[in-house]
């Protein structure tokens, strides 16, 4: 039976799950469009802009409290043009107005609440507002009533417009100051060494991670520290990595039943997470744990990576090959409820021995271990590891191997039971940049673990993007859902997808990926590069750019778009011997040296790129029959080594495309089989060591 709704607004024809969640609010929501902006100008009404995303807990709270409130809806509908934006679809709009709110209040977050003039200039904003006044926070109803009253007074409205112009100038000024000139700054080891020392200062020696609560998975910092350990054998760097990874794995931020990780920890112990699970976090964390395994050989890291891959394959993969965006934190308005357990439930599902051991290992208590924030958390437990297998072995007089089997059985039973619960909402839109992070991660997983399933998931997702998120002119798009692609891709999408295609090529050596990457690199420069700034903008002339075009140099939850752009310029520049690519990469890095030096934690991706220049890439060419066991042995030997800055090319002399590959990839020039055997050339700065024809000699050179 079709559900009938009392209200339906202009969001009903959108494809974004977040926008559709608001399609039956009494608020007369509009999508961001020329039509809704024209309406504001025509009616001379201020715009109420609300930005969020589907797995945002406080977005749901504000919807329930305010946007489903008929009295509030009536005030908004009468006095404002209300526009709702999914920040994951439109990062360009989100970034501009987040800057405005940060300038106004000194802090930001979601839901983002912004009031604009009809000319899209912001004049007031914040994040979550309760419906009525609370101590220290104005109520949303009073706020919109007051703004509407002021707007209707011509003199006061003129003051608002003047203030909005001033704020817009400030946002433009901040945006342009991001790029502090183009002097020929020297990029050296001192910059990298100082950044390691700065990380050490903020490192939590007791619990891992950096800084205090809240704690986010510091993926780019871990990549940077692994690079430093490789080049400088600095054991402190590796210790910061292993401590952080082990505390994250043991904590409540880890899903101990299905695998994967929650968004971040609200405390410094990694115990209480915000429970949403994002594709981009799990893609990066799977890569982090895979590399940590490659460096240390610890099974804990390989098992964690594999469980994360399993989670994505089981719960986050579309049948057509793409990856979904996120799973919500809430079920029926209660955050984390899907993941929490009462002790009694565990004893009902498991036998007594299993339940006893499981409870000791995961700190399950009758009174619960959740710091009580809401009434429904009382008596609830967050699974987190506090037990020690050796101590449990002594306590229960059971060998550790057998204990591990008991825990595996218990986890399997509890997962089967949990999967029968009402699942959190799944945001099933497919985003090019986030899918690209997962393609890179699955490619790495295949290289290290030799699991063909990982490779096929990476290949299927790349094919999905090429066939569904590019038009006949090969123009890339950002988002796909319900059979529709929407919005021209941003710099983030181009850069991440190019990197994913390089990673995929280095996995299966199918030349179609690397040639597609080269075509997209040329497009990325054509659409986003600015010769005056000597930087990449986030948007193109095809995008609407309210107030200002932005440049993103520092990392956020994902590596900075400009940072990944620099990485692909270096990798493609080395492989295709394109000096122009290398020149652009150096210009960007040199122009922000002072920023990297002053705030290294914000610029980890850029510092990784500096490492690619200071510690030159190893360039490896493999010449051999793709299906030959000898060739496979050489490839396997190469992949056993952690080499952070690797440029890899492959040529099968018997491939029908060999001539084309040879001519298009200059790095492969004059590299042939020796004595008819698979041959590997290990080079640095285009100077090659003696080519080797055995995996033993290759291991020695590496």
C-alpha positions as CSV (number, residue, x, y, z in Angstrom):
1,X,0.0,0.0,0.0
2,X,1.4,3.4,-1.0
3,X,2.0,5.7,1.9
4,X,0.3,9.1,1.6
5,X,1.9,12.3,2.8
6,X,0.2,15.5,4.0
7,X,3.0,17.6,2.6
8,X,5.2,17.3,-0.5
9,X,7.7,20.0,-1.5
10,X,10.0,20.7,-4.4
11,X,12.6,18.1,-3.3
12,X,10.4,15.2,-4.4
13,X,12.0,15.1,-7.8
14,X,15.6,15.0,-6.5
15,X,17.7,11.8,-6.4
16,X,19.8,12.6,-3.3
17,X,18.6,10.4,-0.4
18,X,19.3,13.4,2.0
19,X,17.1,15.7,0.0
20,X,14.4,13.1,-0.3
21,X,14.4,12.7,3.5
22,X,13.0,16.3,3.6
23,X,10.6,16.0,0.7
24,X,7.6,15.6,2.9
25,X,8.5,18.3,5.5
26,X,5.9,21.1,5.9
27,X,8.8,23.5,5.0
28,X,8.5,24.4,1.3
29,X,12.0,23.3,0.5
30,X,13.6,24.0,-2.9
31,X,16.8,22.5,-4.4
32,X,19.6,24.8,-5.2
33,X,18.6,26.0,-8.6
34,X,18.3,29.1,-10.8
35,X,14.6,29.0,-10.4
36,X,14.7,29.1,-6.5
37,X,17.3,31.9,-6.6
38,X,15.2,33.9,-9.1
39,X,12.2,33.5,-6.8
40,X,14.1,35.0,-3.9
41,X,15.1,38.0,-6.1
42,X,11.6,38.4,-7.6
43,X,9.9,38.3,-4.1
44,X,12.8,40.2,-2.4
45,X,13.0,37.5,0.3
46,X,16.1,36.3,2.1
47,X,17.2,32.8,1.5
48,X,17.4,30.3,4.3
49,X,20.1,27.8,3.2
50,X,20.4,24.5,5.1
51,X,23.2,22.1,4.2
52,X,23.7,18.6,5.5
53,X,24.0,14.9,4.5
54,X,22.1,11.8,5.0
55,X,24.2,10.2,7.8
56,X,24.5,13.4,9.9
57,X,23.0,12.8,13.4
58,X,22.3,16.5,14.2
59,X,20.8,17.0,10.8
60,X,18.2,14.4,11.7
61,X,17.6,16.1,15.1
62,X,17.1,19.5,13.6
63,X,14.7,18.1,11.0
64,X,12.6,16.4,13.7
65,X,12.6,19.4,16.0
66,X,12.3,22.3,13.5
67,X,11.6,21.3,9.9
68,X,8.7,19.0,10.9
69,X,7.3,21.8,13.2
70,X,4.3,23.4,11.5
71,X,4.7,26.7,13.3
72,X,8.3,27.0,12.2
73,X,7.5,25.9,8.7
74,X,4.8,28.6,8.4
75,X,7.3,31.3,9.4
76,X,9.8,30.0,6.9
77,X,7.3,29.6,4.0
78,X,5.9,33.1,4.5
79,X,9.2,35.0,4.9
80,X,12.0,33.1,3.2
81,X,12.9,31.0,0.2
82,X,14.2,27.8,1.8
83,X,16.9,25.9,0.0
84,X,18.2,22.5,1.0
85,X,21.6,21.2,-0.2
86,X,23.3,17.8,0.1
87,X,26.9,18.7,0.9
88,X,28.2,15.4,-0.6
89,X,26.6,16.3,-4.0
90,X,27.6,20.0,-3.9
91,X,30.9,20.4,-2.0
92,X,31.4,23.7,-3.9
93,X,28.4,25.3,-2.2
94,X,29.2,23.8,1.2
95,X,32.8,25.0,1.1
96,X,31.9,28.7,0.4
97,X,29.1,29.0,3.0
98,X,31.1,27.0,5.6
99,X,33.8,29.6,5.2
100,X,31.2,32.3,5.9
101,X,29.9,30.6,9.1
102,X,33.5,30.0,10.2
103,X,34.2,33.8,9.7
104,X,31.0,34.7,11.6
105,X,31.2,32.3,14.5
106,X,34.7,30.8,14.6
107,X,33.3,27.2,14.2
108,X,31.5,25.1,11.7
109,X,29.7,21.8,11.2
110,X,26.5,20.2,10.0
111,X,23.7,20.9,9.7
112,X,25.0,24.2,8.3
113,X,22.5,27.0,8.8
114,X,23.0,30.1,6.7
115,X,20.9,33.2,5.8
116,X,21.6,34.9,2.5
117,X,20.5,37.9,0.6
118,X,18.7,37.2,-2.8
119,X,22.2,37.8,-4.4
120,X,23.6,34.8,-2.4
121,X,25.6,36.9,0.0
122,X,25.6,35.4,3.5
123,X,24.8,37.7,6.5
124,X,24.2,35.3,9.4
125,X,24.8,31.6,10.1
126,X,25.5,28.8,12.5
127,X,25.1,25.1,12.7
128,X,22.4,23.3,14.8
129,X,19.8,25.4,16.5
130,X,17.2,24.0,18.9
131,X,13.6,24.9,18.1
132,X,13.2,27.0,21.3
133,X,15.7,29.1,23.3
134,X,18.0,27.0,25.5
135,X,20.8,28.3,27.9
136,X,23.5,29.9,25.7
137,X,21.7,29.1,22.4
138,X,18.9,31.0,20.7
139,X,15.9,29.0,19.5
140,X,15.5,28.6,15.7
141,X,11.9,29.9,15.9
142,X,13.0,33.1,17.6
143,X,15.9,33.5,15.2
144,X,13.9,33.3,11.9
145,X,11.2,35.5,13.4
146,X,13.7,38.2,14.2
147,X,15.5,38.0,10.9
148,X,12.3,38.2,9.0
149,X,11.2,41.3,11.0
150,X,14.6,43.0,10.4
151,X,14.5,42.2,6.7
152,X,11.1,43.9,6.3
153,X,12.5,47.2,7.6
154,X,14.2,49.0,4.6
155,X,16.9,50.7,6.7
156,X,17.7,47.5,8.6
157,X,17.7,45.5,5.4
158,X,20.2,48.0,3.9
159,X,22.5,47.3,6.9
160,X,22.2,43.6,6.3
161,X,23.1,44.0,2.6
162,X,26.1,46.1,3.6
163,X,27.2,43.5,6.1
164,X,26.8,40.7,3.6
165,X,28.9,42.6,1.1
166,X,31.6,43.0,3.7
167,X,31.5,39.3,4.7
168,X,31.7,38.3,1.1
169,X,34.8,40.4,0.5
170,X,36.3,38.8,3.6
171,X,35.6,35.3,2.2
172,X,37.2,36.3,-1.1
173,X,40.2,37.7,0.7
174,X,40.6,34.5,2.7
175,X,40.3,32.4,-0.4
176,X,43.0,34.4,-2.3
177,X,45.3,34.5,0.8
178,X,45.4,30.7,0.7
179,X,48.0,31.0,-2.1
180,X,50.8,33.2,-0.7
181,X,52.9,33.8,-3.8
182,X,55.1,31.8,-6.0
183,X,58.7,32.2,-4.8
184,X,61.1,29.5,-5.5
185,X,61.1,28.0,-2.1
186,X,63.4,25.1,-1.4
187,X,61.7,21.8,-0.6
188,X,64.0,19.8,1.5
189,X,64.4,17.2,4.2
190,X,64.3,19.8,7.0
191,X,60.7,20.6,6.2
192,X,59.8,16.9,6.4
193,X,61.9,16.3,9.6
194,X,60.3,19.2,11.3
195,X,56.8,17.9,10.4
196,X,57.6,14.6,12.0
197,X,58.7,16.4,15.2
198,X,55.5,18.5,15.2
199,X,53.4,15.3,14.9
200,X,55.3,13.8,17.8
201,X,54.4,16.9,19.9
202,X,50.7,16.3,19.5
203,X,50.9,12.5,19.6
204,X,48.9,10.8,22.4
205,X,51.5,8.5,23.9
206,X,48.9,6.7,26.0
207,X,46.1,6.0,23.4
208,X,47.5,6.8,20.0
209,X,46.3,9.4,17.6
210,X,46.9,13.1,17.7
211,X,45.5,15.8,19.9
212,X,42.5,15.4,22.2
213,X,38.9,14.6,21.7
214,X,37.2,14.3,19.3
215,X,39.7,12.0,17.5
216,X,39.5,11.3,13.8
217,X,41.4,8.5,12.0
218,X,44.6,10.3,11.0
219,X,45.1,8.4,7.7
220,X,47.3,11.0,5.9
221,X,49.5,11.3,9.0
222,X,50.0,7.6,9.1
223,X,50.9,7.5,5.4
224,X,53.4,10.3,6.0
225,X,55.0,8.5,9.0
226,X,55.3,5.3,7.1
227,X,57.1,7.2,4.3
228,X,59.4,8.7,6.9
229,X,60.1,5.3,8.5
230,X,61.0,3.9,5.1
231,X,63.4,6.6,4.2
232,X,64.9,7.4,7.6
233,X,64.5,4.2,9.6
234,X,63.0,6.5,12.3
235,X,61.4,4.0,14.7
236,X,59.5,6.7,16.6
237,X,57.5,7.2,13.4
238,X,56.6,3.5,13.2
239,X,55.7,3.5,16.9
240,X,53.2,6.4,16.4
241,X,51.7,4.4,13.5
242,X,51.4,1.1,15.3
243,X,50.1,2.6,18.6
244,X,47.4,4.5,16.7
245,X,46.3,1.6,14.6
246,X,46.1,-0.8,17.5
247,X,44.1,1.6,19.7
248,X,41.7,2.3,16.9
249,X,41.2,-1.4,16.2
250,X,40.6,-2.2,19.9
251,X,38.2,0.8,20.5
252,X,34.6,1.3,19.9
253,X,35.3,3.1,16.7
254,X,35.9,-0.3,15.2
255,X,33.0,-2.5,14.2
256,X,34.1,-5.8,15.8
257,X,31.4,-7.9,14.2
258,X,31.1,-6.9,10.6
259,X,34.4,-5.1,10.1
260,X,34.9,-1.5,9.0
261,X,35.1,1.7,11.1
262,X,32.7,4.4,12.4
263,X,33.3,8.0,11.5
264,X,35.3,9.2,14.6
265,X,35.6,9.0,18.3
266,X,33.9,11.6,20.5
267,X,36.4,10.9,23.3
268,X,40.2,10.5,23.5
269,X,40.1,6.8,24.2
270,X,38.6,5.8,20.8
271,X,35.7,4.3,22.8
272,X,32.5,6.2,21.9
273,X,32.1,6.9,18.2
274,X,29.7,8.8,16.1
275,X,28.3,5.7,14.6
276,X,27.9,6.6,10.9
277,X,30.1,4.5,8.6
278,X,31.5,6.4,5.6
279,X,32.9,4.9,2.4
280,X,35.8,7.3,2.4
281,X,36.9,6.4,5.9
282,X,36.8,2.7,5.3
283,X,38.6,3.1,2.0
284,X,41.5,5.0,3.6
285,X,41.7,2.8,6.7
286,X,41.8,-0.4,4.6
287,X,44.8,1.0,2.8
288,X,46.4,2.2,6.1
289,X,46.2,-1.3,7.7
290,X,47.3,-3.0,4.5
291,X,50.5,-0.9,4.3
292,X,51.1,-1.4,8.1
293,X,50.9,-5.1,7.5
294,X,53.4,-4.8,4.6
295,X,55.8,-2.9,6.8
296,X,55.5,-5.0,10.0
297,X,54.1,-8.4,9.0
298,X,51.6,-8.2,11.9
299,X,48.5,-10.4,11.3
300,X,46.4,-7.9,13.3
301,X,46.8,-5.4,10.5
302,X,46.1,-7.8,7.7
303,X,43.0,-9.2,9.5
304,X,41.7,-5.7,10.1
305,X,42.2,-4.7,6.5
306,X,40.5,-7.8,5.2
307,X,37.6,-7.4,7.5
308,X,37.2,-3.8,6.3
309,X,37.3,-5.0,2.7
310,X,34.7,-7.7,3.6
311,X,32.4,-5.0,5.1
312,X,32.5,-2.9,2.0
313,X,31.9,-5.9,-0.3
314,X,29.0,-7.2,1.8
315,X,27.2,-4.0,2.8
316,X,28.4,-1.1,0.6
317,X,28.6,-2.5,-2.9
318,X,26.0,-1.9,-5.6
319,X,25.2,-4.8,-7.9
320,X,26.4,-2.8,-10.9
321,X,29.9,-2.3,-9.5
322,X,29.8,1.1,-7.7
323,X,30.2,1.6,-4.0
324,X,27.5,3.3,-1.8
325,X,28.3,6.4,0.2
326,X,27.4,5.8,3.9
327,X,25.4,4.1,6.5
328,X,23.6,6.2,9.1
329,X,24.4,6.5,12.8
330,X,20.7,6.4,13.8
331,X,17.9,3.9,13.9
332,X,14.5,5.3,14.7
333,X,16.2,8.5,15.9
334,X,18.5,6.7,18.3
335,X,22.2,7.0,17.6
336,X,24.2,3.8,17.7
337,X,21.3,1.6,18.7
338,X,22.1,-0.9,15.9
339,X,25.6,-1.5,17.2
340,X,24.9,-1.6,21.0
341,X,24.3,-4.7,23.2
342,X,22.8,-5.5,26.6
343,X,24.6,-8.2,28.4
344,X,21.5,-10.3,28.6
345,X,21.2,-10.4,24.8
346,X,24.7,-11.8,24.5
347,X,23.9,-14.6,27.0
348,X,20.7,-15.4,25.1
349,X,22.5,-15.8,21.8
350,X,25.8,-17.4,22.9
351,X,26.3,-20.5,25.1
352,X,27.6,-19.7,28.6
353,X,31.3,-20.3,27.9
354,X,31.2,-18.2,24.7
355,X,29.3,-15.4,26.5
356,X,31.7,-15.4,29.5
357,X,34.8,-15.2,27.3
358,X,33.2,-12.7,24.9
359,X,32.2,-10.5,27.9
360,X,35.6,-10.5,29.4
361,X,37.3,-9.8,26.1
362,X,35.0,-7.0,25.0
363,X,34.3,-5.4,28.5
364,X,30.6,-6.3,28.5
365,X,28.9,-5.3,31.8
366,X,25.5,-5.9,33.2
367,X,25.1,-2.2,34.0
368,X,26.5,-1.3,30.5
369,X,29.8,0.4,29.6
370,X,28.3,3.3,27.6
371,X,28.8,6.7,29.2
372,X,25.1,7.5,29.6
373,X,24.2,10.4,27.3
374,X,20.6,9.4,26.5
375,X,18.2,7.2,28.4
376,X,18.2,4.5,25.7
377,X,22.0,4.1,26.3
378,X,21.4,2.9,29.8
379,X,22.5,-0.7,30.2
380,X,24.0,-0.7,26.7
381,X,27.5,-1.9,25.8
382,X,29.9,-0.7,23.1
383,X,32.1,-3.6,22.0
384,X,35.7,-2.7,22.6
385,X,38.7,-4.9,23.4
386,X,40.0,-4.7,27.0
387,X,40.8,-8.4,27.4
388,X,44.2,-10.1,27.0
389,X,44.2,-13.5,25.3
390,X,47.1,-14.7,27.4
391,X,45.4,-13.8,30.7
392,X,42.1,-15.2,29.4
393,X,44.0,-18.4,28.5
394,X,45.2,-18.7,32.1
395,X,41.8,-17.8,33.6
396,X,39.9,-20.4,31.5
397,X,42.7,-22.9,31.1
398,X,42.1,-22.8,27.3
399,X,44.9,-22.5,24.7
400,X,45.0,-19.1,22.9
401,X,44.3,-20.7,19.5
402,X,41.1,-22.3,20.9
403,X,40.1,-19.0,22.6
404,X,40.4,-17.3,19.2
405,X,38.1,-19.9,17.7
406,X,35.6,-19.3,20.4
407,X,35.7,-15.6,19.9
408,X,35.3,-16.1,16.1
409,X,32.2,-18.3,16.6
410,X,30.7,-15.8,19.1
411,X,31.3,-12.9,16.7
412,X,29.7,-14.8,13.8
413,X,26.6,-15.7,15.9
414,X,26.2,-12.1,17.2
415,X,26.6,-10.7,13.6
416,X,23.9,-13.0,12.3
417,X,21.6,-11.8,15.1
418,X,22.5,-8.2,14.6
419,X,21.8,-8.4,10.8
420,X,18.1,-9.2,11.7
421,X,17.8,-5.8,13.5
422,X,16.4,-2.8,11.6
423,X,19.5,-1.6,9.7
424,X,20.6,2.1,9.7
425,X,19.6,4.0,6.6
426,X,21.9,3.4,3.6
427,X,22.8,6.3,1.4
428,X,23.1,4.5,-1.9
429,X,24.3,7.3,-4.1
430,X,27.6,6.7,-5.9
431,X,30.2,9.5,-5.7
432,X,33.1,9.5,-8.1
433,X,35.8,10.6,-5.7
434,X,34.8,8.3,-2.9
435,X,34.5,5.4,-5.2
436,X,38.0,6.2,-6.5
437,X,39.4,6.0,-2.9
438,X,37.9,2.5,-2.7
439,X,39.3,1.5,-6.1
440,X,42.7,2.5,-4.9
441,X,42.3,0.6,-1.7
442,X,41.0,-2.6,-3.4
443,X,43.9,-2.3,-5.8
444,X,46.4,-2.2,-3.0
445,X,44.6,-5.0,-1.2
446,X,45.0,-7.2,-4.3
447,X,48.7,-6.4,-4.7
448,X,49.5,-7.3,-1.1
449,X,47.1,-10.1,-0.3
450,X,46.7,-11.6,-3.9
451,X,43.0,-11.8,-3.5
452,X,41.3,-11.8,-6.9
453,X,38.0,-10.6,-5.5
454,X,39.6,-7.3,-4.5
455,X,40.9,-6.8,-8.0
456,X,37.5,-7.6,-9.6
457,X,35.8,-5.1,-7.3
458,X,38.3,-2.4,-8.3
459,X,37.9,-3.2,-12.0
460,X,34.1,-3.2,-11.8
461,X,33.9,0.1,-10.0
462,X,36.3,1.8,-12.5
463,X,34.2,0.4,-15.4
464,X,31.1,1.7,-13.6
465,X,32.5,5.2,-13.5
466,X,33.7,5.2,-17.1
467,X,30.3,3.9,-18.4
468,X,27.9,5.7,-16.1
469,X,29.7,8.9,-14.9
470,X,31.2,10.1,-18.2
471,X,29.2,11.5,-21.1
472,X,29.8,11.0,-24.8
473,X,32.4,13.8,-24.7
474,X,34.2,12.0,-21.9
475,X,33.3,14.7,-19.4
476,X,33.3,13.3,-15.9
477,X,30.3,13.7,-13.4
478,X,30.3,13.6,-9.6
479,X,27.3,11.6,-8.5
480,X,25.0,8.7,-9.7
481,X,21.8,7.4,-8.3
482,X,18.5,5.9,-9.7
483,X,19.9,5.7,-13.2
484,X,20.9,9.4,-13.3
485,X,24.3,11.1,-13.3
486,X,24.3,14.6,-11.9
487,X,26.7,17.6,-11.6
488,X,29.9,18.0,-13.5
489,X,32.8,16.6,-11.5
490,X,34.9,18.7,-9.3
491,X,38.7,18.7,-9.0
492,X,38.4,16.1,-6.2
493,X,36.6,13.7,-8.6
494,X,39.2,14.1,-11.4
495,X,42.2,13.8,-9.2
496,X,41.0,10.8,-7.1
497,X,39.8,8.9,-10.2
498,X,43.1,9.5,-12.1
499,X,45.0,8.2,-9.1
500,X,42.6,5.2,-8.9
501,X,43.3,4.4,-12.5
502,X,47.0,4.5,-12.0
503,X,46.7,2.2,-9.0
504,X,44.5,-0.2,-11.0
505,X,47.0,-0.2,-13.9
506,X,49.8,-1.1,-11.4
507,X,47.6,-4.0,-10.3
508,X,46.4,-5.8,-13.5
509,X,48.7,-3.9,-16.0
510,X,45.8,-3.3,-18.4
511,X,47.0,-0.4,-20.4
512,X,43.5,0.9,-20.9
513,X,43.5,2.3,-17.3
514,X,46.7,4.3,-17.7
515,X,45.8,5.7,-21.1
516,X,42.4,6.8,-19.6
517,X,44.3,8.3,-16.7
518,X,46.5,10.3,-19.1
519,X,43.4,11.6,-21.0
520,X,41.8,12.7,-17.7
521,X,45.0,14.4,-16.5
522,X,44.9,16.6,-19.6
523,X,41.3,17.4,-18.9
524,X,42.0,18.1,-15.3
525,X,44.6,20.7,-16.3
526,X,42.3,22.1,-19.0
527,X,39.3,22.6,-16.8
528,X,40.8,23.4,-13.4
529,X,44.3,24.8,-13.8
530,X,44.7,28.6,-13.5
531,X,47.9,30.1,-15.0
532,X,47.7,33.3,-12.9
533,X,47.3,31.5,-9.6
534,X,49.4,28.6,-10.7
535,X,47.1,26.4,-8.8
536,X,44.0,24.2,-9.4
537,X,40.6,25.6,-8.6
538,X,38.0,23.2,-7.2
539,X,35.5,24.1,-9.8
540,X,35.3,25.0,-13.5
541,X,33.4,27.7,-15.5
542,X,30.6,25.0,-15.9
543,X,29.9,25.2,-12.1
544,X,27.9,27.9,-10.4
545,X,30.4,29.7,-8.2
546,X,28.6,31.7,-5.5
547,X,30.8,34.5,-4.3
548,X,34.2,32.9,-5.0
549,X,36.0,30.0,-6.7
550,X,37.9,28.1,-4.1
551,X,41.2,26.3,-3.8
552,X,41.6,23.4,-1.3
553,X,45.1,22.8,-0.2
554,X,44.7,21.3,3.3
555,X,43.3,17.9,4.1
556,X,39.8,17.3,5.5
557,X,38.2,13.9,6.0
558,X,39.7,13.1,2.7
559,X,43.1,14.2,1.3
560,X,43.1,17.6,-0.2
561,X,42.0,17.7,-3.9
562,X,45.0,19.8,-4.8
563,X,47.2,17.4,-2.9
564,X,46.0,14.4,-4.8
565,X,46.3,16.5,-8.0
566,X,50.0,17.1,-7.3
567,X,50.5,13.4,-6.6
568,X,49.0,12.4,-10.0
569,X,51.0,15.1,-11.8
570,X,54.2,13.7,-10.3
571,X,53.3,10.0,-11.0
572,X,52.1,10.7,-14.6
573,X,54.9,13.2,-15.2
574,X,57.5,10.5,-14.3
575,X,55.8,7.7,-16.2
576,X,55.1,9.7,-19.4
577,X,58.1,12.0,-18.9
578,X,56.0,15.2,-19.0
579,X,58.1,18.0,-17.7
580,X,55.1,20.3,-17.7
581,X,53.3,18.1,-15.1
582,X,56.4,18.1,-12.9
583,X,56.7,21.9,-13.2
584,X,53.1,22.5,-12.1
585,X,53.5,20.1,-9.1
586,X,56.6,21.9,-7.9
587,X,55.0,25.3,-8.3
588,X,52.1,24.3,-6.1
589,X,54.3,22.8,-3.4
590,X,56.8,25.7,-3.4
591,X,54.1,28.3,-3.1
592,X,52.7,26.8,0.1
593,X,56.0,25.8,1.9
594,X,55.3,28.3,4.7
595,X,51.8,26.9,5.2
596,X,53.2,23.3,5.4
597,X,55.9,24.4,7.8
598,X,53.6,26.3,10.1
599,X,50.7,23.8,10.1
600,X,52.0,20.4,9.1
601,X,49.1,18.3,10.4
602,X,46.8,20.2,8.0
603,X,49.0,19.5,5.0
604,X,49.9,15.9,5.3
605,X,49.0,15.0,1.7
606,X,51.1,17.9,0.4
607,X,54.0,16.8,2.6
608,X,53.8,13.3,1.2
609,X,54.2,14.9,-2.2
610,X,57.3,16.9,-1.0
611,X,58.6,13.5,0.1
612,X,58.2,12.3,-3.5
613,X,60.5,15.1,-4.7
614,X,63.0,15.0,-1.8
615,X,63.3,11.2,-1.8
616,X,63.0,10.5,-5.5
617,X,60.5,7.8,-6.8
618,X,61.8,4.4,-7.5
619,X,60.9,3.7,-11.2
620,X,60.4,0.0,-12.0
621,X,59.8,-1.4,-15.5
622,X,58.7,-5.1,-15.8
623,X,59.2,-6.7,-19.2
624,X,57.7,-10.2,-19.6
625,X,54.8,-12.4,-20.6
626,X,51.8,-11.4,-18.5
627,X,50.8,-15.0,-17.8
628,X,54.3,-16.5,-17.3
629,X,55.0,-17.9,-13.9
630,X,58.4,-16.4,-13.9
631,X,56.9,-12.9,-14.6
632,X,54.4,-13.4,-11.8
633,X,57.2,-14.4,-9.4
634,X,59.0,-11.2,-10.2
635,X,55.8,-9.2,-9.6
636,X,55.2,-11.0,-6.3
637,X,58.7,-10.2,-5.2
638,X,58.2,-6.6,-5.9
639,X,54.9,-6.5,-4.0
640,X,56.4,-8.0,-0.9
641,X,58.4,-4.7,-0.4
642,X,56.9,-1.5,1.0
643,X,58.1,1.2,-1.4
644,X,56.2,4.4,-0.8
645,X,57.2,6.3,-3.9
646,X,56.9,3.7,-6.7
647,X,56.4,4.4,-10.4
648,X,55.6,1.1,-12.1
649,X,55.2,0.2,-15.8
650,X,54.7,-3.2,-17.5
651,X,55.2,-4.4,-21.0
652,X,54.4,-7.8,-22.5
653,X,56.4,-8.0,-25.8
654,X,53.8,-10.5,-27.2
655,X,50.8,-8.2,-26.4
656,X,49.1,-7.0,-29.6
657,X,49.2,-3.5,-28.2
658,X,52.9,-3.7,-27.3
659,X,54.0,-1.3,-30.0
660,X,51.5,1.3,-29.0
661,X,52.4,1.0,-25.3
662,X,56.1,1.2,-26.0
663,X,55.6,4.4,-28.0
664,X,53.2,6.1,-25.6
665,X,55.1,5.4,-22.4
666,X,58.6,6.8,-22.8
667,X,59.8,5.2,-19.6
668,X,59.5,1.8,-21.3
669,X,61.8,2.9,-24.2
670,X,64.8,0.6,-24.8
671,X,63.7,-1.8,-22.1
672,X,63.6,-5.4,-23.5
673,X,63.8,-9.0,-22.4
674,X,67.3,-10.3,-21.7
675,X,68.0,-13.8,-22.9
676,X,64.3,-14.3,-23.4
677,X,63.6,-14.1,-19.7
678,X,61.3,-11.7,-17.8
679,X,63.4,-8.7,-17.0
680,X,63.0,-6.0,-14.3
681,X,64.6,-2.5,-14.5
682,X,64.9,-0.7,-11.2
683,X,65.7,3.0,-11.8
684,X,65.8,6.3,-9.9
685,X,65.6,9.7,-11.7
686,X,65.7,7.8,-15.0
687,X,69.0,6.2,-14.1
688,X,68.7,2.4,-14.1
689,X,70.6,-0.3,-12.2
690,X,71.7,-3.4,-14.0
691,X,68.5,-5.2,-15.2
692,X,67.7,-8.4,-13.4
693,X,66.1,-11.7,-14.6
694,X,65.6,-13.4,-11.3
695,X,63.4,-12.7,-8.3
696,X,66.4,-13.2,-6.0
697,X,68.4,-10.4,-7.7
698,X,65.4,-8.2,-7.8
699,X,65.0,-8.6,-4.0
700,X,68.6,-7.6,-3.5
701,X,68.2,-4.4,-5.6
702,X,65.0,-3.4,-3.7
